[in-house]
């Protein structure tokens, strides 16, 4: 029986919290499955005979598809209002792609499944984020997105560790992919249960802003510019791990452990930062961006201890990226266009991340200090934009 008995906008904070928690459980198992797979897809492609260039192209193209296709799924969700069907369709595609890797007999087939998994994520994210925003309005946008991201990152931390355990036990990638069928099926089962319990998540939001005509506000576009700079200056952990291995500063066994530490910091930080956002507003991005920018000199120029601290700051930045940054979008745009806004925002954000990561990869072969300068400079360049966003946000709240 559905929990939404009270009609539009009258579900209450308790019901909204349970919905956020249920979506968080979905994301926990989803990330357990696909992040577990992504932790070994590079070596798996190599075993199947792919070259380094192929691995790089597949990874880059996957991220572009994973973010770029949100420009389609976001507006489609807005026009049709079919948030659940579109989200479920995306999850089915993504979760089916992971265990099917166990059957891939060649690198082109494995590459196709890797790309399909990214496409599934692109389809399901905008409508899911809109449903999450409706519920989070009742308990605090920062808290809602923070809870979701904390559970998301818990799955992202445990999935790769489980895959490592399976590899230690069986020594075969195909067994690892096959075992990921379990969390994939749990993801879909819990998702369908959420659909039955909460058929109209938009009714969880008690006070919707008045409809506004026209395009997105100046505040949204300025904020997107600042977020894009932050994304472009944030190095992928793949590059960080590559540096750790090449520098030989410590045994390679420590690399996944350091990654797990970063994910733990990210998950815990999401909850803390979300509450800070609910209390102090968009201005909390300013000191958090400044502190997280310090990860680059620590991981690329320091020794073991500096690398651990730097990875922690990198995880802190991930927590900011996945909790505050998306939470802040919801109040900037009309409720009826949130899916389009999230699709546009995350697409631009992801493309900026990809371009920045590509630039840092090229710079790394030339000069490691140049990577650090590039990263820190872009992160700091976002600060005056976030200061402007804080000012515009206050004026919007005052109706000026």
ABEGO torsion letter per residue (X at the ends): XBABAAEBGAAEAAAAAAAAAAAAAAAAAAAAAAAAAAAAAAAAAAAAGBBAAAAAAAAAAAAAAAAAAAAAAAAAAAAAGBAAAAAAAAAAAAAAAAAAAAABABAAAAAAAAAAAAAAAAAAAAAAAAAAAAAAAAAEAAAAAAAAAAAAAAAAAAAAAAAAAAAAAAGBAAAAAAAAAAAAAAAAAAAAAAAAABABAAAABABBBBBBBEBBBAAAAAAAAAAAAAAAABBBAAAAAAAAAAAGABBAAAAAAAAAAAAAAAAAAAAAAAAAAAAAEAAAAAAAAAAAAAAAAAAAABBAAAAAAAAAAAAAAAAAAAAAAAAAAAAABBAAAAAAAAAAAAAAAAAAAAAAAAAAAAAAAABAAAAAAAAAAAAAAAAAAAAAAAAAAAAAAAGX
